[in-house]
Amino acid sequence: MLSLHQINSLTDIRDADCFFVDVYGVLYDGRAYYPRALDICRRLMENGRAIYVLSNATTVSSHFIEKHARLGFIKGVHYTDIITSGDVFQQKLENGFLNEIVGPDGKWTLIGRPNERLMASVMNRFTPDMDKAAVVYFGALQENGRTFASIDPYLPHTQEALKHHLPVICANPDYYAFDGDFKHVVQGSLAKWYEEQGGTVYWFGKPYPDIYRYALKKAGIAATRTVMVGDTIRTDILGGMQAGLRTVLVTGTGITADALATEPLERLIDQQGAMPDYLIDKMQ
């Protein structure tokens, strides 16, 4: 049996100056904020702790701030700032990432929902024709607001990309997310399938190091004084551990809560190769 440190509230961690907090499955279920989630964020902020929302969403942070303010999650009240994998990827694009991987003339094409705000710096290199593309970007797996329980609707185009031997870019490594009680696939599931078929994937977001370096630089707080709070072992806990942060695994909501219906926690931790420093049932 594992012996893990169960805490009742994030306020039990008294020697942390900063919390990196995941959104989906920790604060928010895809439709509404969990009870007490906003309250604990506000209390930590009032006590002088910094809170950086660290999300694998490909939404750029300015769009996140606008959307979630309408839901009552207010920058400066409930959190210090937001950092998304979209922010990190956008910065890489603006610094010439496309040139690095496909040269100055290489074009990109899209599978999934378009995101012109994210891709603004390279929209002039977009082609809808896979025969003319040098790389594929996986957008959100949504159509007209609809999400899907499996990657099947996207496999025909993705198999075509595989036949063309095109590398793909995945800026959301999550496999699943929740919209209320509905568990749906996101880009990471499709990218995982692609990689398993022998394709090349360029990954951005948790658990990969770029987003943690970006966040720590922005926060200006030492990793030893920063704690990562998330519901997913393979992204939040593994990534935080590799970045030198202490980690808190949320077990009562989100991805791990869903996985615990069929697997014991010890096995989940062993499978993912990442041990959290603390367990908490929910954000409180």
Secondary structure, DSSP 8 states (H G I E B T S, - for coil): ----EE-S-GGG-TT-SEEEE--BTTTB-SSSB-TTHHHHHHHHHHTT-EEEEEE---S-HHHHHHHHHTTT--BTTTBSEEEEHHHHHHHHHHTTHHHHHH-TT--EEEESB--TTTTGGGGGGB-S-GGG-SEEEE-BS-BTTB--SSSGGGHHHHHHHHHTT--EEES---SEEEETTEEEE-HHHHHHHHHHTT--EEE-STTSHHHHHHHHHHHT--GGGEEEEES-IIIIIHHHHHTT-EEEEE-SSHHHHHHTTTS-HHHHHHHHT---SEEESS--
